[in-house]
C-alpha cells in the first residue's frame, strides 16, 4: 500500500506537467492557425495580383490592337493626302494663271488707255477752233430739223403714223362684224385687238417720249401689232373669199 501511494504521488507532478505542456501547446496551435490564415491570405493576394497582372496584360494587348487599328486607319488618310496635295498644287497653278491673266488684262487696259489718249491728242487740233465747232453744230441742227417733226408735234394726234393707225382701226372694226358669228370671238376678236394695239402703243409710247428707250419699245410693240393685223387679214381673206374685196 505504501508503495502504491508513492507511485500515485509521483504521478501527480507528471500529470500537472502534461497539463502544462498541453497549455503551452495551445498558443502554438493558435499561432499555427494564424500562420495558416496568413498564408491563405497571402495566397489569395498572390492570386489577385496575378489576376491584376493578367488584366493589365490584356489591357496592353487591347491598347496595342487599338494603336494598330489607328495606324491602319491613318494609312488611307495618308493616301488621301496625296491627291489633296496634288489638288493644292493645281489650285496654286490656276491662281498663278489667273494672276497672269489679270496682269495681261491690266496691260491691255493700259494700252487701250494710251490709244484713247492718242486719239484725244489727235482730235485736239480739230477742237482748237471754237467758231468752227459752233458752225458745225448749227449746220447739224439745220440738217436734222426736217426729220424732227415728232418732237415739234404738240400732241400724238399730230403724228402721221397715229393718223394712219387710227384710220386702219376704223376700217377693220366694221369689217370684222361681217364675219360669221362663230368667228366674232375668234379671228374677228383677234383682228380687232391687234388693230387697236397698233394705235394704243403709239399713244402710250408718245406719253413716255421723255424716256427714249420706252418710246422706242412701244413703237416696236406697235409695229409687231401691225404685222399681226396683216397676218389676220390674210387668213380671213383666204377663208372667206366672199368678203375678200372688202379687205
C-alpha atoms as one frame of an Amber mdcrd trajectory, in Angstrom:
protein
   0.000   0.000   0.000   2.747   2.396   0.815   4.400   1.624  -2.444   1.198
   2.211  -4.354   0.700   5.552  -2.642   4.207   6.545  -3.538   3.582   5.842
  -7.191   0.413   7.855  -7.126   2.161  10.786  -5.591   4.895  10.583  -8.181
   2.321  10.611 -10.980   0.701  13.860  -9.893   3.593  16.063 -10.948   3.699
  14.236 -14.231   0.012  14.926 -14.839   0.495  18.528 -13.950   3.440  18.715
 -16.305   1.365  17.202 -19.085  -1.358  19.719 -18.404   1.202  22.493 -18.507
   2.606  21.131 -21.766  -0.881  20.996 -23.200  -1.498  24.542 -22.083   1.779
  25.590 -23.637   0.877  23.860 -26.877  -2.443  25.704 -27.138  -0.866  29.113
 -28.054   1.361  27.300 -30.535  -1.714  25.812 -32.181  -3.310  29.231 -32.281
  -0.161  30.637 -33.793  -0.147  27.898 -36.406  -3.758  28.672 -37.217  -2.908
  32.327 -37.588   0.081  31.409 -39.752  -2.163  29.200 -41.863  -4.682  32.040
 -42.190  -1.913  34.455 -43.103  -0.608  32.008 -45.693  -4.078  31.654 -47.169
  -4.406  35.439 -47.233  -1.033  35.725 -48.958  -2.097  33.060 -51.453  -5.306
  34.979 -52.160  -3.320  38.185 -52.519  -0.946  36.493 -54.925  -3.887  35.211
 -56.961  -5.383  38.702 -57.011  -2.022  40.152 -58.038  -1.738  37.527 -60.777
  -5.231  38.352 -61.992  -4.412  42.064 -61.946  -1.274  41.425 -63.941  -3.254
  39.313 -66.410  -5.811  42.139 -66.677  -3.028  44.647 -67.302  -1.546  42.323
 -69.919  -4.963  42.070 -71.631  -5.361  45.841 -71.470  -1.950  46.303 -73.014
  -2.864  43.875 -75.783  -6.113  45.779 -76.374  -4.206  49.073 -76.401  -1.723
  47.610 -78.880  -4.572  46.414 -81.093  -6.233  49.859 -80.897  -2.979  51.523
 -81.868  -2.573  49.124 -84.754  -6.155  49.905 -85.823  -5.435  53.633 -85.653
  -2.276  53.099 -87.688  -4.265  51.159 -90.273  -6.890  53.917 -90.334  -4.240
  56.584 -90.790  -2.819  54.825 -93.832  -5.846  55.616 -96.079  -5.752  59.170
 -94.742  -2.121  59.410 -95.802  -3.057  58.034 -99.184  -5.848  60.603 -99.455
  -3.489  63.437 -98.586  -1.513  62.854-101.749  -4.452  63.725-104.070  -5.170
  66.692-101.800  -1.588  67.843-102.244  -1.955  67.426-105.983  -5.185  69.438
-105.911  -3.496  72.210-103.944  -0.705  72.294-106.478  -3.305  72.506-109.243
  -5.067  75.353-107.416  -1.752  77.128-106.990  -1.057  76.785-110.696  -4.555
  78.043-111.506  -4.058  81.050-109.261  -0.793  81.829-110.955  -2.513  81.557
-114.322  -5.311  83.826-113.090  -2.761  86.338-111.824  -1.020  86.290-115.184
  -4.347  86.769-116.967  -5.192  89.723-114.739  -1.796  91.207-115.407  -2.412
  90.733-119.123  -5.802  92.449-118.817  -4.194  95.299-116.884  -1.593  95.714
-119.613  -4.325  95.642-122.256  -6.271  98.318-120.376  -3.181 100.465-120.144
  -2.658 100.021-123.860  -6.293 100.909-124.522  -5.974 103.989-122.314  -2.867
 105.048-124.181  -4.645 104.543-127.505  -7.579 106.645-126.314  -5.197 109.333
-125.131  -3.528 109.255-128.533  -6.912 109.623-130.234  -7.764 112.522-127.930
  -4.493 114.192-128.763  -5.211 113.697-132.458  -8.646 115.251-132.066  -7.307
 118.256-130.201  -6.384 120.270-133.321  -9.957 119.849-134.552 -11.383 121.431
-131.393  -8.941 124.298-131.277 -11.263 126.463-133.334 -14.457 127.110-131.285
 -16.054 129.058-134.082 -15.685 126.170-136.481 -17.211 123.843-133.863 -20.182
 126.187-133.383 -20.757 126.405-137.125 -20.689 122.619-137.383 -23.308 122.315
-134.649 -25.573 124.830-136.334 -25.213 123.007-139.623 -26.048 119.702-137.914
 -29.125 121.248-136.262 -30.319 122.677-139.564 -29.892 119.297-141.258 -31.815
 117.425-138.587 -34.667 119.936-138.410 -36.876 118.362-141.135 -36.675 114.899
-139.555 -37.522 116.107-136.060 -41.247 116.553-136.639 -42.114 114.187-133.813
 -40.560 116.451-131.179 -42.205 119.535-132.688 -45.641 117.899-132.507 -47.661
 119.177-129.563 -49.870 116.076-129.380 -49.850 112.477-130.526 -52.835 113.357
-132.696 -50.486 115.360-134.896 -48.371 112.285-135.693 -48.819 110.955-139.186
 -48.318 107.377-138.038 -51.073 107.792-135.476 -53.481 109.044-138.106 -52.730
 106.042-140.348 -53.137 103.585-137.491 -56.427 105.121-136.383 -57.755 105.031
-139.946 -56.783 101.351-140.166 -58.721 100.616-136.976 -61.838 102.420-138.242
 -61.719 100.302-141.429 -61.019  96.978-139.720 -63.599  97.155-136.938 -66.800
  97.266-139.030 -65.474  94.639-141.444 -64.922  92.141-138.617 -68.610  92.470
-137.711 -69.481  90.950-141.114 -67.756  87.677-140.284 -69.817  84.616-139.275
 -70.990  84.550-135.677 -68.626  81.730-134.709 -65.716  83.931-135.860 -66.846
  87.026-133.947 -64.843  85.999-130.892 -62.106  84.101-132.717 -60.340  85.696
-135.693 -62.621  88.723-135.523 -61.730  89.457-131.905 -58.015  88.917-132.532
 -58.095  91.207-135.558 -59.890  93.986-133.659 -57.489  93.767-130.718 -54.363
  93.764-132.904 -55.611  96.767-134.932 -56.412  98.606-131.698 -52.975  97.715
-130.294 -51.278  99.492-133.233 -52.808 102.835-132.228 -52.729 102.284-128.451
 -48.992 101.530-128.349 -48.229 104.678-130.362 -50.206 106.774-127.883 -48.610
 105.151-124.827 -45.133 105.440-126.302 -45.702 109.109-127.039 -46.681 109.596
-123.408 -43.281 108.182-122.418 -41.321 110.067-125.080 -39.117 111.756-122.474
 -37.645 108.267-121.896 -36.190 107.378-125.271 -35.855 103.646-124.546 -39.520
 103.363-123.514 -40.657 105.355-126.557 -38.757 103.058-128.901 -40.012  99.960
-127.084 -43.679 100.905-127.551 -43.089 101.786-131.195 -41.676  98.270-131.635
 -44.828  96.866-129.983 -46.955  98.908-132.395 -45.025  97.599-135.387 -45.442
  93.998-134.146 -49.195  94.530-133.731 -49.343  95.913-137.279 -47.712  92.744
-138.609 -50.149  90.633-136.573 -53.046  92.579-138.089 -51.763  91.916-141.615
 -51.475  88.209-140.794 -55.090  88.035-139.551 -56.332  89.875-142.644 -54.570
  87.393-144.930 -56.113  84.438-143.089 -59.621  85.901-143.244 -59.216  86.782
-146.930 -58.273  83.178-147.669 -61.020  81.573-145.581 -63.871  83.911-146.508
 -63.474  84.860-150.122 -66.936  86.406-150.303 -65.710  89.389-148.270 -62.211
  89.386-149.745 -62.737  92.518-151.888 -63.688  94.466-148.791 -60.378  93.503
-147.181
